[in-house]
Amino acid sequence: MNLRIGDLDINLLLALDALLQKQNVTHAAAKLNISQSALSGRLTRLRRILNDPLFVPSSSGRGMTPTSHAQALKPELQRLLQQLTQFVQSAHIFNPASSERTFRIAAMDNPAAILAPALLPLIQARAPGVRVAFTLPDKTGISEHLERAEVDLFIGTMRDATPNLIGRMLFNEEFLTAQRKSHPRGTGQLSLDAFCEMDHLLISTSGGLFNGMIDETLAELGRSRRVTVSVQSYALAPLILGATDCICTLPRRFLERFTDSLDLFPPPMSLDTFSMQLFWHPTASADPAHRWLRAAVFEAAQTKNTDQI
């Protein structure tokens, strides 16, 4: 008789295990919380599938005695049930201290530069085997990337996301203007006239642009500024500011990491704050590893300085 794996199910395996332990239909049925007739039906199926009686009446008249074939199955059955138990539990347990999982977070340079310096030390301290990849998002396909688990999290704005994603506010940020220490203009508060007259560094994430939100705000005031340097990377900003007389207006929590080399000032005009959301696909909501990662990201988003971790 050819045994097909589809002929077996977990209830039959549990029935065989209970009968091997109790060697009594009444006690085994009670252990499984089923009727004796239901257990007898499962035993009949097991006998047919395994082509063996499996149990015969005990010579004492009480209970049943397993056949040699049933005895031979017992250790493998116990290992199989243990593996199945571990398989089921693995979907509900995540141990960061021993995990070697790789997480992928899609974020533009701006939120990545704000978040990564707080998030990465936190993860390394609690989950030393975990790896984190920050990638630039393909905003047109981000929903599909999250659904296929090619990306675990996406950090962006509400307009970047699709309705099928779950989104939560990550942080709300204001802007400061930075200049190098010992800047020739001094350390007084910036006036609007001085702001417009100075050379500016602009971060253009799309690359090569020399105008942005600051210029739109100035235009509403009938003013303009002179942007002399445009770069794509936030990481270059402190280096360029430290080597030139340019000033730059960037998110507060990014600039506050460089107060040893930069002086910071409120910009001389009212600027709207900007908010970032954390997005994920509903298929990942219940994953304990994903929940742990989301909690770590939210915790890092509340951290103002790496010294606080």
N, C-alpha and C positions, 0 to 999 in steps of 0.2 A: 504493500500500500504506500503510495506516494503522499507524504505529508506536505500540505501547502500552508505557508505561514498565515494565510488568511483564515484558515480553519480555527486558529487559536485566538482567544481574546483575553484581556486582563482578568475577567471574571473567572475564566477556567483556570488560569494560573493561580489565582488566589484560592480557588476551591481546592486545587491539588495541594497547595501549601498548607491550608487549614486541615485537610484530611491527614496529611503526613504528620502534622504536629499532634493532633488530637486522637487520630485513629479511632474515631467514633463519629457517626453521622450527626447524632444529636448535638454533641459538643461543638463539632465543626460548624454546623449550621448556626448555632448560637454565636459563635465567634464572628461569623460573617453577617449576622443579623438578617438571615434569610430563613425560609421554611425548610424543613427536612426534604420535602418533595422537590423543592427547587434545587437543593444541593444534589439530590439523587439524579435529577435530570442532567446536571452538569457532569456528574461522575459518569453517566452513561455516554455523554458526548466525548469525554476524555478517553474512555475505554475504546471507543470507535476510532478516534483520531490517532491514538498512540498504539492501537492494536495490541492491547494488553489488559488483563483484568484489573491491574493496579492494586486492588485490595481484595482480600478474601476473608470470610468470617473467621474470627479468632477461635482457637481450640477451646478457650475458656467459656465461649458462648457470649462474651461481652466484647463489643467493639470489633475492629477489623485489623488485619495484619497486612502491611504493604508487601507487594511482590518484590522480587529482587530487582525487577526493572524499575519499579517505583522508587526503591531505595537508591538505585543508581542515579535517578533523576534529581534526587533531593538537593545535593550540593550545588548543582548547576542552576536549579530553580531558585534557590536562595540568592545566588549571585545575580541572577537575572532580575529578581524582584528588587534587590538592593540598587541595581543600576537604574531600574525604572523609577524608583523613589528619588534617586539623585537627579535623574533627568527632569522629573516634575518639579523638584525643589529648585533646580538651577534657574528656572524661569522666575523665581520669587526672591532669590538671594543674590546680593552683590556685595562682595568683600573688597573694598577699595585697596586695602593693604596688600592683597595678593593678586589683584587683577592686573592683567597685561593688555587690557583693551585699548584700542585706538579710537579716539573721538575726533570728529571733524566738525569744525565750526566755520560757517561761511559768514564773512564780515568784510566790509570795506575797510580801508586803511584807517579811517577815522575811529570807528568804535573799537577796532582791534587794538589800536595804539592806546586807547583809553583803558580797555579792559584787561588785556594780556598781562601787563606788569603786576596786577593784583591777582589775577586768576592762576597764572602758572606756578608761582611759589606755593599757593594754597594747595593745588593739586599735587605738586611734587612732595609736599610735606605729608599728605594724607594717603596718596596713592603713587608711590615711587615707581611702580611698574607701568603706570598708565602713560600713553602718549597722546599728545594733542596736536592736531594740524589745523592751523588757520588758513583758510583758502578764500580767494576772491569769489563772490557769489555770481552765478549766472542768473540774474534776476528774472529773466523770461522763463527759465525752467526750474526755479528754485523749489516750487511745490513738488514737481516730479522727483527732484533729487532727494528731498526729504522723505517722500513716500517710499522711495526705493532704498532708503537708508544709506545713500551715497554721502549724505551730509546729515549730521545729527541735529545741529541747531543752526538757525539763521538769525543774525542780528541786523535789523534794518528798520525802516519806517513803515507806517501803516500802508502807505501807497505802494510799497514794494511787495506786499504779501497778497495772497489770494484768500478768499473767504473760507476755504476748507482747512486752513492752518489755525492752530491754537497760538494766540499771541498774548503776551503779558508785558506790561511796562517794565523796562530794565533800568533806565535812568533818564533824568531830565537834566540838561547841562546848560550852563551859561558860558559866556566868552570873556576872556581877558586879553589884553595886549601885552606883548613881551618885547623886551630889548635886552641887549647884552649888558652885563655889569660894566661900569666905567664908561657907559655910553656918553659921547660928547654933549648930548643935550641935557645931561643931569638926570636927577631922579624926581623932579617935580611932576605933579599930575599933568597928564596930557590934555592940552586944549584941542579943540576941533581944528583950529588953524594949524597947529604944529602937526597934528595927526595927518592932515591932508598934504602938508609940505614934505613930509619925510618919505624915504624910500620904503616900500613894503615888499614883504615876501608873502606869496600866496600859495596855498596848497590846492592844486587842481588834480583831483583824483582821476578825472577823465584824461588829463594830460594836456599841457600846453596853453591852458587858458590864463588870461591876465585880468579877469574880472569875476566877481562872484557875489554872494549875499551882501558883503560889506559895501560893495560898489552900488548895489541897488538901494541900500539904505541911504548912502551918501547922496545919490541922485535925487531921492525924495526930498533931501534938504537943500538941493541946488548946489551940491559940492561934489568934488571928485578927489581921488588920490592917485599916486604914482606907484604902480606895481612894477618893480624892476626885475624881480626873480619869481619864476613859477616852477614848482616841483610837484611831483606826484606823491612822494613819500613823506609821511609825518616824521619819520625817523631822521630825515635830513634837516628838518627845521631848526632844532637846537644847534646843530653844527654850523649851519649857515648864519644864524643869528649871532653866534659866538664869534664869527670871523668877519662880520660886516656891521655896518650901521643900520641895516634894515630893521624894521619892526614887523611884528606879525600878530594877528589876532586869531586865537585858537581856543578850543575848549579848556575850561579852567583845570579840570583834573589831569589833563595831559600836561599842561604847562607847569603845574605845581610840582611835578617830579623833577624840575630842572631849576629850582630856586637857588641852587648853589652857583649857577652860572648866568641866570637870567633875573632881571627885575620885572615884576608884573604890575600892571595898572588896569583899572577899569577903563574900557574904551570911552571916548568922549561923546558917544551917542547911544541912544537906547537900541539894544539889539534883542530880538526875540530869542528865547531859549530854544533848544532843540531836544527832542526826545527820541530815544531808541527803544525798540521793542525786541523781545526775544520770541522767536517763532519755532514751532516744531509741529510735526505731523501727528494726528491722533493715534496712529498705529504705534507710536513710541511712548505714549503717555504712561502706560502701566509698567514699562520696563524699569526694574529697580536701578540698573546702571544709568539709565537715562535720567531718572528722577534725581539720582545723586549728582549727576553732572549739572542739571538745571539748578539744583540747590547751590552748588558751588559757584555757578555763574552769577546767580542773584546775590550771593554773599559777597563776591568780589566786586559787584557793581556798587555795593554800599561802602566799599573801602576807598577812602580818600587818598591814602598814602601806603606804600608798600611796608612801611614800618609798623602798620597796624595789624599786619597778618601774623 
